[in-house]
Structure formats: C-alpha cells, structure tokens
Amino acid sequence: MANLLHKRVSTDQQSTARQNLVLDEALIEDPGAFEEDPGTSSRLHPLQRPKFRELLTYARPGDTVHTSEMFRLVRGTGHIHDGAFSAMDLTARHPRARGSCCPP
C-alpha cells in the first residue's frame, strides 16, 4: 500500500508551500507526489488534469491519496457524484487528529 500526494494550484502566481506544510504535518511515510503544473485550471474536471490522471493510473487498491484540502481535487460535489471518484473512500482525516490514523 502506497501513500500518494496530490498537489495543485490554480494560477502560476501561487505556490504549493501551504499545501506542503499541511501534508508535512501529517507525517506521511514514503509519499509518492503528483503535482500539477502551476496554473492548472480549477475549472478543469479532475480527470482532465494530467497529474491527477497519472495518479489514478498509478494507484492500486489499498493506496491512500492525500491532499491538503478536498477542493484541490474537486471544486464541487458534481465531480464526486459523476463517477470519477466512485471507487474511492473519500474519508477525510485531519493531520492533527489522533487515533489509528496518526502517531501520538
């Protein structure tokens, strides 16, 4: 089982620095990173984004995809309900949460 990271910014004037902080705080072991080119439009359907498609091709059952916020993957519930994520468990786990997902 692999830990996979997805990062994206909407304009080439933005950076993934804040996303990196959130994901680093989550203490994700041996992550494989899939980062969209700067400026990959948030108006694109997730399946139209090159690195997200690459991530889906790479991912295997049991892998975990991490992102700093859900809107980095989708911009609305329509993307969740149109079948693109039908095989995924979209359970959110905040990096500061304690329990079986996170070290004490």
N, C-alpha and C positions, 0 to 999 in steps of 0.2 A: 504494500500500500504506500502510495506516494503522497506527499504534501505539495500541492501546486498553488502558485500565487498568480493572480491576475491583477494587473495594474493598468490604469488608463487615465489620461487627462483629456479634456475637451478641446483645448487650444494649445498651440505651440508656445504660448506665453506662460503656461502653467508648468509645474513640475510634480513629480511623484513623491516629493520629500515628506509631506504629511502622511501619505499612504505608507511610506517606508517606516515611519515612526510607529504607526498603529500596528503594522504587521511585525515589526521587530519586537514590540512589546508583547506580542502573542507567543513569543518563543517557539516558533515553528521550526521543527527539526528538518534539515536537509531539503529545503524547498527547491522546487523547480519553478523558475519565474517565466511568465509570459507577459510581456509588457508591450502594449500597443505603441506605435509611433506617436510622438506628440501631435496633438491636433486631430486624432481620430474622432470623428464627429459623434457626439452623443445622440445625434438624430438617426444614426445607422442602427438597424436591428442588430442585436448581438451576433447573430450568425453571419453578418456582413463584415464583421471586424476580423482582420486577418489573424491576429494572435489569439483571439478567442476561438476561432475555428481550429487553429493549430492545437490549442489546449484541449479541445473536445476530441480531436483525433488522437492525441497522446494519452489522454486519461483512460484509466481502466476501472472496472467495478472495484469499489473499496477505496479508491483515491479520494482525497479531500481537497476541494478547491477553496482557497482562502482569498478574500478580498477585503479591503478596508471598510467599504460600505456597499450595500446591495446595489445602490444606484450606479456603481462603477460597472456592474454587469448589465443591468436593465434600467430603463428610465420610467417604466410604468408596468402595472400589473398585466397589461396586454401581452407583453413579452413573456411573462411567466405562464400565462394561460394558453398561448398559441402553440404549445407543444415543444418549444425549444428546450425547455427545462423539465419535461415530463418525467424523465428517468432519474432526476436528481432529488436528493433530500435537501431542501433549502433551509434547514435548521440553522439559525444564527447563534453563534456563541461569541459573546463579547470577550475580548482578550483579558479583561480584568476579572472575569467570572471565575469562581473557584468550583471545583468539582472534578469529575472524572476526566474532563477535557483539558484541565490545566494544572501545572505543578503548583504546589503551595508556596 
